[in-house]
Amino acid sequence: MKNMEKKVLSGKNYIGNSLEATGDTIFHTFNPRINNWNKTDFIEATELEVEKTIQLAHTAFQKMHKIGGPQRASFLLAIVEGMEARKKAILVHYCSETGLSEERCLTELNRTLFQLRSFAELILTESWRNPSIDLANPEAKPPSPDIRKTRIPLGPIVLFGASNFPLAYSTAGGDTAAALASGNAVIVKSHPMHAGTGEVVASAIIEAAIKTGMPEGVFSNLNAKGFEVGKQLVTHPLIKSVGFTGSIRGGTSLIKLANQRKEPIPVFAEMGSVNPVVLLPKMLEEEMDKWSTHISDSIMAGTGQFCTSPGLIFMLKNDTSTTFIQQLETKLMDYESSCMLHPNIYDQFERLKNERSINCALTEKEGALPPNFARQTIAHVSGAKYLQDHSLQEEVFGPFTLVVKFNTVNELLQGISQLNGQLTGTIIGTTEELQENSSVFLNLQNKVGRLVLNGVPTGVTVCPSMHHGGPFPSSSDSQFTAVGIDSILRFTRPVCFQNVPDDLLPLELKNINRCKIQRRVNGLFSGDSFG
Amino acid sequence: MKNMEKKVLSGKNYIGNSLEATGDTIFHTFNPRINNWNKTDFIEATELEVEKTIQLAHTAFQKMHKIGGPQRASFLLAIVEGMEARKKAILVHYCSETGLSEERCLTELNRTLFQLRSFAELILTESWRNPSIDLANPEAKPPSPDIRKTRIPLGPIVLFGASNFPLAYSTAGGDTAAALASGNAVIVKSHPMHAGTGEVVASAIIEAAIKTGMPEGVFSNLNAKGFEVGKQLVTHPLIKSVGFTGSIRGGTSLIKLANQRKEPIPVFAEMGSVNPVVLLPKMLEEEMDKWSTHISDSIMAGTGQFCTSPGLIFMLKNDTSTTFIQQLETKLMDYESSCMLHPNIYDQFERLKNERSINCALTEKEGALPPNFARQTIAHVSGAKYLQDHSLQEEVFGPFTLVVKFNTVNELLQGISQLNGQLTGTIIGTTEELQENSSVFLNLQNKVGRLVLNGVPTGVTVCPSMHHGGPFPSSSDSQFTAVGIDSILRFTRPVCFQNVPDDLLPLELKNINRCKIQRRVNGLFSGDSFG
């Protein structure tokens, strides 16, 4: 645990509890706000270092079997403490590596700490494993044995930090919290755009692991600019699952690698989404001002770099929609433009906008702007043209929205049926409109993970009922959420025990219900003990 | 619904409610017991017929939204009725197409009907959707909206019948029951080895669908001998998931096709497993006779053609194990040999046995046997040799077991750590032995879906706590079970509703708890209504 207290960054990898860096591939993070490189040399992990990290994680995973829920909970809470103690350092590096504001950093930090606390609370009992017990029945034909089911962790997990959420979906973010909570060992491949923030948070995790008696290797943090470290991690036989938040291209590359393994492993990738918003005309007439404000706010949130940013608006062509779009444009252009995460992301935003300008009319923020500041943009296209060109629904990551005006409800329904899978879908309409358009509701439901009525898609509430994960390509596995306590299910699997004596059963399956939780016993939920 | 009442088979496809066959590819089923072809001409579905079937399934799926749980339950119970009414025809075709006994047919039929009844009971309430409600909290920072989560069906599902379970894992088997129960439309690609049994069962399903008001296309049954029909089904954009039970080769081909789609879809494939049995010495000393009987029974069950057949035995090398193996061999060779499902399966069994004979010593049943009757076989290999040759753990489908004698517990643990994923793992030992060898227990647990102590792996109890699905390659997705009511989760996914008014919410999420079920409300389970 050398160097952990140093104020300056080391640029090294946390290989278990040690800061190491024997490699010679150096990279730097970038401050997009001042358009210049940050100073710390980050050293990419070598092939040998990656192998050592995986072996440590494998050994740690085997030891995690003996570490109960309350002890893992104290580990998560110690991470919270460590991050709070490092708040200043987190703020400094976060802002200098992303161009995002201090306010945004604090909001995201609070969200991250809330997530860690939620999982700590969840695992105080074993209820999250959904224990199920069927007692032996010698009278049944054929006689049935004692069978009990619980969930166990998958094994060492590799998690890729997200560029757009350096805290909440990176080093100690939701994936890490879920994977550690369920007893896995975690290797984070730190995002190269915010490797400094990653190192600070990783030092809090390592400190917490030592303080709460976790085995070395339960957490590691590796630096890498290129693809090779990630590839080595994902293809290693001892790695049992992968979490990723990022682009469709990045996600599908990892999925391909994972599928080509001798033993394919699950990849939980959250990828692109344009989060379509269907605006129905009566509601627009009634509350035009309110919705033009809400939607322009939502487009601009986080410089349009949220996974739930509304990138596609479906409307019916009429006078109301024409007026609404004018209002939306006016409000959107009134915003000060803001800084994107990185010049590469800015360049991609510009490139994709240019591609759209071939088939769509673009309205952009005008005037002189600092480097890396995104000109918010609304693109326009007719329903007929949109329906013919499937590429128009692809994501332009940043403050960009494509407005499609359909001639008829049927055309609009066709637009919905052509949609790729989405994290969210939104309908804005009056009660009567919603009832009249139940087919819009049903068809959109089949395309999304979350259906929002009369709201905006940005702002993902961290709560048990949240489902953040839609059909492909918005996520790789629509059956699991990336947000909320149910995300703990991803890095676990059910296992059942047949005829296993009480002393060998895990706590939650023993005859005496020591956890005092609801268990499914012979098919019915019960808090009883027996035997 | 023409021809449904005909006593003889039509050989045609059920495309929705119609028996159709415009194709010219004809095939026949085979009676392995008399070593001859059955008479019915089965006509493979054409490309146009497959397309028509998928379109019907897609339309039916959209209509299924309006059909509630109790109505779907009555559909499943009507299938039970229809199958009971066709018991004679099922018996005749089942036996003539598989070489299996009437007794086995009746056992499997009862299991199938039990499965259908279990799902019918399950969906009488909406509890299986795990409804979760977080009420709006305007006081929270930031204010949190009303968010409610449930599960919805995935869409039209393609299911492949299994060769070894013409009833329980085929036409109206567990996958079909689970998929229909959760509101999906189902297309069965009937297994060509028992296409007649498939047609009889399909006629019961179609009759039940009509009787209970299901939309046409909710179920179809297609004949095919080759791979093309399956390929067309799995790669079609309107198909949203696939279920398969069979070989690793077959399963991985389908997974590959599904992953190559523009929109990859989940394939729930149950593939090969050798179901290792670890025999510890003290227990063998104490109860040698009992375990040699149980294990030889388990090896011979269903002519070794069960997915949980014990194909691998791990022991420590000592006098007890030598005596035990002699006893096991004697008992196994005392069995009358029995008929395999098909000459192709018999030929494969012979071929794989021959391959094993290169590296292992084989003891086979001797004497003259009818065609397609499998000579039960025990193969022997030393621990050292086994650990060097990873191919020795591959499945020999049929009454075959490889016995490995390790010199030390450490060698045995290495054998476990080298195992591929398995449906089951079994340990036979005294209480003290199990406690002394907790590492055997923990290591085996990480390789299997079900851990059996002092029992045999065959005999998969259909109960809520059953988990039938282990790490790859035993199944493609270890997070889901293929047996028991929890298998309903496979063909569904969570969706959440934000700020959706009560009248647009599905039954299980409305304020009034009409189903009178436990729901997670603000994170705690409750039977309350509110609002």
Chai-1 contact restraints between the chains, C-beta under 6 A:
chainA,res_idxA,chainB,res_idxB,connection_type,confidence,min_distance_angstrom,max_distance_angstrom,comment,restraint_id
A,H65,B,L442,contact,1.0,0.0,6.0,A-B,restraint_1
A,S132,B,P464,contact,1.0,0.0,6.0,A-B,restraint_2
A,S132,B,S465,contact,1.0,0.0,6.0,A-B,restraint_3
A,D134,B,C463,contact,1.0,0.0,6.0,A-B,restraint_4
A,D134,B,S465,contact,1.0,0.0,6.0,A-B,restraint_5
A,S144,B,T461,contact,1.0,0.0,6.0,A-B,restraint_6
A,I147,B,T461,contact,1.0,0.0,6.0,A-B,restraint_7
A,I147,B,C463,contact,1.0,0.0,6.0,A-B,restraint_8
A,I147,B,S465,contact,1.0,0.0,6.0,A-B,restraint_9
A,R148,B,S465,contact,1.0,0.0,6.0,A-B,restraint_10
A,K149,B,S465,contact,1.0,0.0,6.0,A-B,restraint_11
A,K149,B,H467,contact,1.0,0.0,6.0,A-B,restraint_12
A,N259,B,N259,contact,1.0,0.0,6.0,A-B,restraint_13
A,E263,B,F472,contact,1.0,0.0,6.0,A-B,restraint_14
A,P264,B,F472,contact,1.0,0.0,6.0,A-B,restraint_15
A,L442,B,H65,contact,1.0,0.0,6.0,A-B,restraint_16
A,R450,B,C496,contact,1.0,0.0,6.0,A-B,restraint_17
A,L451,B,F497,contact,1.0,0.0,6.0,A-B,restraint_18
A,V452,B,Q498,contact,1.0,0.0,6.0,A-B,restraint_19
A,L453,B,N499,contact,1.0,0.0,6.0,A-B,restraint_20
A,L453,B,V500,contact,1.0,0.0,6.0,A-B,restraint_21
A,N454,B,N499,contact,1.0,0.0,6.0,A-B,restraint_22
A,G455,B,Q498,contact,1.0,0.0,6.0,A-B,restraint_23
A,G455,B,N499,contact,1.0,0.0,6.0,A-B,restraint_24
A,T461,B,S144,contact,1.0,0.0,6.0,A-B,restraint_25
A,T461,B,I147,contact,1.0,0.0,6.0,A-B,restraint_26
A,C463,B,D134,contact,1.0,0.0,6.0,A-B,restraint_27
A,C463,B,I147,contact,1.0,0.0,6.0,A-B,restraint_28
A,P464,B,S132,contact,1.0,0.0,6.0,A-B,restraint_29
A,P464,B,R520,contact,1.0,0.0,6.0,A-B,restraint_30
A,P464,B,G523,contact,1.0,0.0,6.0,A-B,restraint_31
A,S465,B,S132,contact,1.0,0.0,6.0,A-B,restraint_32
A,S465,B,D134,contact,1.0,0.0,6.0,A-B,restraint_33
A,S465,B,I147,contact,1.0,0.0,6.0,A-B,restraint_34
A,S465,B,R148,contact,1.0,0.0,6.0,A-B,restraint_35
A,S465,B,K149,contact,1.0,0.0,6.0,A-B,restraint_36
A,S465,B,C496,contact,1.0,0.0,6.0,A-B,restraint_37
A,M466,B,I147,contact,1.0,0.0,6.0,A-B,restraint_38
A,H467,B,K149,contact,1.0,0.0,6.0,A-B,restraint_39
A,H467,B,P494,contact,1.0,0.0,6.0,A-B,restraint_40
A,H467,B,C496,contact,1.0,0.0,6.0,A-B,restraint_41
A,F472,B,E263,contact,1.0,0.0,6.0,A-B,restraint_42
A,F472,B,P264,contact,1.0,0.0,6.0,A-B,restraint_43
A,S478,B,R493,contact,1.0,0.0,6.0,A-B,restraint_44
A,Q479,B,R493,contact,1.0,0.0,6.0,A-B,restraint_45
A,R493,B,S478,contact,1.0,0.0,6.0,A-B,restraint_46
A,R493,B,Q479,contact,1.0,0.0,6.0,A-B,restraint_47
A,P494,B,H467,contact,1.0,0.0,6.0,A-B,restraint_48
A,C496,B,R450,contact,1.0,0.0,6.0,A-B,restraint_49
A,C496,B,S465,contact,1.0,0.0,6.0,A-B,restraint_50
A,C496,B,H467,contact,1.0,0.0,6.0,A-B,restraint_51
A,F497,B,L451,contact,1.0,0.0,6.0,A-B,restraint_52
A,Q498,B,V452,contact,1.0,0.0,6.0,A-B,restraint_53
A,Q498,B,G455,contact,1.0,0.0,6.0,A-B,restraint_54
A,N499,B,L453,contact,1.0,0.0,6.0,A-B,restraint_55
A,N499,B,N454,contact,1.0,0.0,6.0,A-B,restraint_56
A,N499,B,G455,contact,1.0,0.0,6.0,A-B,restraint_57
A,V500,B,L453,contact,1.0,0.0,6.0,A-B,restraint_58
A,G523,B,P464,contact,1.0,0.0,6.0,A-B,restraint_59
